[in-house]
C-alpha cells in the first residue's frame, strides 16, 4: 500500500502534479524540497539558510511518516552554485548530527531551479532503522 504523508506546515502541490512524501512499506520517499513557505514564497537568500529550512521541512514530513533523520539512507542534493556546497554540508551536519552514519548522497550542480531557489533536496528513509550501529564491510 502507498500512503501519502502530509504535514500541516508544508504546502501540498496541486492534485495531479506530485506528492511531497510517500510511504511504501517501511520506506519513506521525500520529494525534492525547496525553501518555500505555505504561501509559496522562497525563504532565505543563501544556500545555508535555504538548506536549514529544507531540512526542517523534511524533518516534519519524516516525523509525520513515523521516521527520524537517523532513518534517512539516501539524499540527492541539487545546487545552482556548487562552490557553495560547504554551506549545504554545514546545514546537513546540523540536521543529522556528527556522530551518526551519514546517508549516501549525490550532489549535483544544476544550471537553474525555480526563481530564487538555490537548493533542492530529496531523501529516502528506511523506517525503524535509525540509530543502529554502523557496520562496515570490506570487499
C-alpha positions in Angstrom: 0.0 0.0 0.0 1.2 3.5 -0.8 0.4 6.2 1.8 0.6 9.9 1.1 2.2 11.7 4.0 1.4 15.4 4.7 2.3 18.0 7.2 0.0 21.0 8.1 3.0 23.3 7.9 4.0 22.2 4.4 2.0 23.3 1.4 1.0 20.3 -0.8 1.2 20.6 -4.6 -2.0 20.8 -6.6 -3.6 17.4 -7.4 -2.1 15.6 -10.3 1.4 17.1 -10.0 3.4 15.2 -7.4 3.4 14.2 -3.7 5.8 15.7 -1.2 6.1 12.4 0.7 5.1 8.8 0.2 5.4 5.8 2.5 5.6 2.4 0.8 6.0 -0.4 3.3 8.9 0.7 5.6 10.4 3.1 3.0 9.7 6.8 3.0 10.3 8.9 -0.1 10.6 12.6 0.3 10.3 14.6 -2.9 12.7 17.3 -3.8 12.0 20.1 -1.3 12.9 23.7 -1.7 12.9 26.5 0.8 9.3 27.8 0.4 6.7 28.8 3.0 3.0 27.9 2.9 2.4 30.9 0.6 5.0 29.5 -1.8 7.4 32.3 -1.1 11.2 31.5 -1.2 12.7 31.7 2.3 16.4 32.7 2.6 18.7 34.2 0.0 21.7 31.9 0.6 22.4 28.2 0.4 22.8 27.7 4.2 19.5 29.3 5.1 17.6 27.6 2.4 19.2 24.2 3.3 18.3 24.6 7.0 14.7 25.4 6.0 14.6 22.4 3.7 15.9 20.1 6.4 13.4 21.4 8.9 10.6 20.7 6.4 12.0 17.3 5.7 12.1 16.6 9.4 8.4 17.4 9.7 7.5 15.0 6.9 9.7 12.3 8.3 8.0 12.7 11.7 4.6 12.5 10.1 5.7 9.3 8.5 6.9 7.8 11.7 10.6 8.3 10.8 13.5 10.3 12.1 16.5 11.8 10.4 18.5 8.8 11.5 16.3 6.7 9.2 17.4 8.6 6.1 19.6 6.4 3.9 19.8 8.5 0.7 20.0 12.2 -0.2 20.0 13.9 -3.6 21.1 17.5 -3.4 20.8 20.0 -6.3 22.7 23.3 -6.1 22.8 26.2 -8.6 26.3 27.2 -7.2 28.5 24.2 -6.4 31.1 26.4 -4.9 28.6 27.0 -2.0 28.4 23.3 -1.1 30.2 23.8 2.2 27.1 25.8 3.4 24.8 23.0 2.4 27.1 20.4 4.1 27.1 22.6 7.3 23.3 22.5 7.4 23.3 18.8 6.7 25.7 18.1 9.6 23.4 20.2 11.9 20.3 18.2 10.8 21.9 14.7 11.0 24.5 15.3 13.8 28.1 14.4 13.7 28.1 11.0 15.4 25.8 9.2 13.0 26.2 7.2 9.9 25.6 9.8 7.1 23.3 8.8 4.3 24.7 8.1 0.9 24.4 11.2 -1.2 24.6 12.7 -4.7 25.5 16.3 -5.0 24.8 17.9 -8.4 25.2 21.4 -9.8 22.3 22.4 -12.0 22.1 25.5 -14.2 18.9 26.7 -12.6 16.0 25.9 -10.3 12.8 27.9 -9.7 13.3 31.6 -9.4 15.1 32.4 -6.1 15.7 28.8 -5.3 19.3 27.8 -4.8 19.0 24.3 -3.3 16.6 21.4 -3.7 17.0 18.2 -1.6 15.2 14.8 -1.8 15.5 11.9 0.5 14.8 8.2 1.1 14.4 6.8 4.6 14.1 3.2 5.9 11.6 3.3 8.8 12.9 1.9 12.1 16.5 1.5 11.0 17.8 4.7 12.5 20.1 4.7 15.4 21.5 1.3 14.5 25.2 0.7 14.9 27.2 1.3 11.8 28.5 -1.9 10.4 31.4 -1.7 7.9 32.0 -4.4 5.4 35.0 -4.6 3.1 35.2 -6.4 -0.2 
